[in-house]
Amino acid sequence: MSTISARASGRPGTALVAQVLAVLRLGEQVVSGLVRSVVHRRFPLEEVLLQTWYAIRVCTLPALAVSVPFGIILALQVGVLAQEVGAVAFTGAGNTLAVVRQAAPIITALMLAGVAGSAICADLGARRIREELDALEVMGIPVIERLVVPRVLAIVFVAVLLNGVVMFFTIMTTLLVSVVVQDLPPGSYLASVTTLAQPSDLYLSLTKAAVFAVLCAVVASHKGMTASRGPTGVGDAVTSAVVINFVLLFAANFVISQVHTSLVGGPLG
């Protein structure tokens, strides 16, 4: 009985390791598939543009709907804290750096994982249960190059663009709230930003957005391509992909922030 229990308890860990290795293997196949498609001049540009437009269409409004109230809450909290510690002059820098380093890439990643990632997983999962992926392989069409690579590139491109849009709207929201509600001079607000902000902060934000997008697209593609048990299995795969993406995104955010802090120095990125 104890042996059986030990085996049963060891199965979740084994399954988790297998899932991680499968995702890493798919990421390697995506990179090699991208190189092959470019070298052999069969890069699916039309599919990339189609997936890019779809991701922009479904992710932009939800991201803005989250960024505006988040900016309001951030401005109020940072403003109150700055008044309590006597650092009102640095309110603008605190708001802006929090948005650039953390809020903008996280909001972008969550929207991509919840909206675009679930769509990718559902699409590939439906193709799997309809045996379309098997048919493509039988016809000699590489599934990774034809379906996965365009989606990964589209998500990365949209993530970088959407990160900038979210950053702009969130910063403007914090500025308006600080000036209108908390009566802060706009000149000193912006002056503190130019004093403390650095170009490395923007590079960090864009790097986070790109890395998060790759994680989101690869995990969603893997879960969709391994879906089974009909429509129910596709739904389970979508749910699993979203949950795994959320966990991986926060873990990756922590790792990238720590690496940035170790290399560049200064406050936690």
C-alpha positions in Angstrom: 0.0 0.0 0.0 2.8 2.4 0.9 4.5 1.7 -2.5 1.3 2.4 -4.4 0.8 5.7 -2.5 4.4 6.7 -3.2 3.9 6.0 -6.9 0.7 8.0 -6.9 2.2 10.9 -5.1 5.1 10.9 -7.5 2.9 11.0 -10.6 2.0 14.7 -10.4 5.6 15.7 -10.2 6.5 13.5 -13.1 3.6 14.9 -15.2 4.7 18.4 -14.3 8.3 17.7 -15.5 7.0 16.1 -18.6 4.8 19.2 -19.4 7.8 21.6 -18.8 10.0 19.5 -21.1 7.3 19.4 -23.8 6.9 23.2 -23.7 10.6 23.7 -23.9 10.8 21.3 -26.8 8.0 23.2 -28.6 9.9 26.4 -28.0 12.9 24.9 -29.6 10.9 23.7 -32.5 9.4 27.2 -33.0 12.8 28.8 -33.2 14.1 26.1 -35.6 10.9 26.4 -37.7 11.2 30.1 -37.9 14.8 29.8 -39.2 13.8 27.1 -41.7 10.8 29.1 -43.0 13.1 32.1 -43.6 15.9 30.1 -45.2 13.6 28.2 -47.5 11.6 31.3 -48.4 8.3 29.9 -47.1 7.7 32.4 -44.3 3.9 32.6 -43.7 3.7 36.4 -43.8 0.0 36.4 -44.6 -0.8 34.3 -41.6 1.4 36.5 -39.4 -0.5 39.6 -40.5 -3.9 37.9 -40.0 -3.0 36.7 -36.5 -1.5 40.1 -35.6 -4.6 42.0 -36.6 -6.8 39.5 -34.7 -4.7 39.9 -31.5 -4.8 43.7 -31.8 -8.6 43.6 -32.3 -9.4 41.5 -29.3 -6.8 42.7 -26.8 -6.6 46.4 -27.2 -9.9 47.4 -25.6 -9.7 45.0 -22.6 -6.1 46.2 -21.9 -7.2 49.8 -21.9 -10.2 48.9 -19.7 -7.8 47.5 -17.1 -5.1 50.1 -17.4 -7.3 53.2 -16.7 -8.7 52.0 -13.3 -5.3 50.6 -12.4 -3.7 54.0 -13.0 -6.4 55.6 -10.8 -5.7 53.2 -7.9 -2.0 53.5 -8.3 -2.0 57.3 -8.3 -4.2 57.4 -5.2 -2.1 54.9 -3.3 1.3 56.4 -4.2 0.0 59.9 -3.6 -1.2 59.1 -0.1 2.1 57.2 0.7 4.2 60.1 -0.6 2.3 62.6 1.6 2.8 60.4 4.7 6.6 60.1 4.2 7.1 63.7 2.9 8.1 62.8 -0.6 5.4 64.5 -2.6 7.9 65.8 -5.0 8.7 62.2 -6.2 5.1 61.2 -6.7 5.4 61.4 -10.5 8.6 59.3 -10.5 7.0 56.6 -8.3 3.9 56.4 -10.4 5.7 56.3 -13.7 8.4 53.8 -12.7 5.8 51.5 -11.3 3.9 51.6 -14.5 6.9 51.2 -16.8 8.7 48.5 -14.9 5.8 46.4 -13.6 2.2 47.5 -14.5 2.4 47.9 -18.2 4.1 44.5 -19.1 2.0 42.7 -16.5 -1.3 44.1 -17.8 -0.3 43.4 -21.4 0.7 39.8 -20.5 -2.5 39.1 -18.6 -4.6 40.3 -21.5 -2.6 38.3 -24.0 -2.8 35.2 -21.9 -6.5 35.6 -21.1 -7.7 36.7 -24.6 -5.2 35.9 -27.4 -3.7 32.9 -25.7 -7.1 31.2 -25.0 -8.0 31.9 -28.7 -4.8 30.2 -29.9 -5.4 27.2 -27.6 -9.0 26.9 -28.7 -8.1 27.2 -32.4 -5.3 24.6 -32.3 -7.3 22.3 -30.0 -10.3 22.4 -32.4 -8.0 21.5 -35.3 -6.5 18.7 -33.2 -9.8 17.0 -32.4 -10.9 17.4 -36.0 -7.7 15.8 -37.1 -6.7 18.7 -39.2 -3.2 18.8 -37.7 -2.7 15.1 -38.6 -3.9 15.8 -42.2 -1.4 18.6 -42.5 1.4 16.3 -41.4 0.3 13.6 -43.8 0.4 16.2 -46.7 3.9 17.1 -45.7 3.0 20.6 -44.4 5.0 21.4 -41.2 2.5 22.3 -38.5 4.9 24.3 -36.4 6.0 26.5 -39.3 2.5 26.9 -40.7 0.4 27.4 -37.6 2.6 28.0 -34.5 5.3 30.2 -35.7 2.9 32.9 -37.1 1.0 33.0 -33.9 4.1 33.3 -31.7 5.5 36.2 -33.9 2.1 37.9 -33.9 1.7 37.8 -30.2 5.3 39.1 -29.6 4.7 42.0 -32.0 1.3 42.9 -30.5 2.8 42.6 -27.0 5.4 45.2 -27.7 2.9 47.6 -29.3 0.2 47.0 -26.7 2.8 47.5 -23.9 3.4 51.0 -25.2 -0.2 51.8 -25.5 -1.0 50.6 -22.0 2.0 52.4 -20.6 0.9 55.7 -22.2 -2.7 55.5 -21.0 -1.8 54.4 -17.5 0.8 57.2 -17.1 -1.6 59.8 -18.4 -4.2 58.5 -15.9 -1.9 58.8 -13.0 -0.9 62.3 -14.1 -4.5 63.4 -14.3 -5.5 61.9 -11.0 -2.4 63.4 -9.3 -3.0 66.9 -10.7 -6.8 67.1 -10.5 -7.5 65.1 -7.4 -4.4 65.5 -5.3 -3.5 69.1 -6.5 0.0 68.3 -7.5 1.8 70.8 -9.8 2.2 69.1 -13.2 5.6 70.7 -13.6 7.1 69.1 -10.5 5.3 65.8 -11.3 7.0 65.6 -14.7 10.3 66.9 -13.4 10.6 64.0 -10.9 10.0 61.6 -13.8 12.9 63.0 -15.9 15.1 63.0 -12.8 14.8 59.3 -11.9 13.6 57.5 -15.0 16.2 56.0 -17.3 16.2 54.4 -20.8 17.0 51.1 -19.2 13.5 51.2 -17.6 11.9 51.3 -21.0 14.1 48.5 -22.3 13.2 46.4 -19.3 9.5 46.9 -20.0 9.8 46.0 -23.6 11.9 42.9 -22.8 9.3 41.7 -20.3 6.5 42.2 -22.7 8.3 40.2 -25.4 9.3 37.4 -23.0 5.8 37.2 -21.6 4.4 37.0 -25.1 6.6 34.1 -26.1 5.6 32.2 -22.9 2.0 32.9 -23.5 2.0 31.8 -27.2 4.1 28.6 -26.7 2.1 27.4 -23.7 -1.2 28.1 -25.4 0.0 26.3 -28.6 1.3 23.3 -26.6 -2.0 22.9 -24.7 -4.0 23.3 -27.9 -2.0 20.8 -29.9 -2.2 18.2 -27.2 -5.9 18.6 -26.5 -8.0 15.4 -26.5 -11.4 14.0 -25.5 -13.4 16.2 -27.9 -14.9 19.6 -27.2 -14.6 19.0 -23.4 -10.9 18.4 -23.8 -10.5 21.7 -25.7 -12.3 23.6 -22.9 -10.1 22.0 -20.3 -7.0 22.8 -22.4 -8.0 26.4 -22.6 -8.5 26.7 -18.9 -5.3 24.9 -18.1 -3.4 27.2 -20.6 -4.7 30.4 -19.0 -3.9 29.2 -15.5 -0.4 28.0 -16.4 0.3 31.2 -18.3 -0.7 33.4 -15.3 1.6 31.4 -13.0 4.5 31.5 -15.4 4.1 35.2 -16.2 4.4 36.2 -12.5 7.3 33.8 -12.0 9.1 35.2 -15.1 8.4 38.7 -14.0 10.2 38.0 -10.7 13.2 36.4 -12.4 13.6 39.2 -15.0 13.3 41.8 -12.3 15.9 40.2 -10.1 18.3 39.8 -13.1 17.8 43.4 -14.1 18.4 44.6 -10.5 21.6 42.5 -10.3 23.0 43.8 -13.7 21.8 47.4 -13.7 21.4 48.1 -10.0 19.0 50.5 -8.4 15.5 49.7 -7.2 13.8 46.4 -7.9 12.8 46.3 -11.5 
